[in-house]
């Protein structure tokens, strides 16, 4: 699984985050829905949405970003995108 932390994957997560934070302000729920549709061509389940919303809050705390500023923080969304890249469904083609 070391390749999931490869600089190429990190770079792609960073690019995705950069694109997200330039979008009109939305909610974390809307952005999580968008990320799932882009990456997996489906909406997240309620459980997945809750996990990713909690992830946004945890990452904001980790990066010492006030939750009110998390929607425009590239580090937070880079880590969210990286989390998406590491989902089993994203990694393995059914």
Secondary structure, DSSP 4 states (H G I P E B T S, - for coil): -GGGGSHHHHHHHHHHHHHHHTSPP--HHHHHHHHHHHHHSSPPPHHHHHHHHHHHHHHHHHTT--GGGGGG-HHHHHHHHHHHHTSHHHHS--
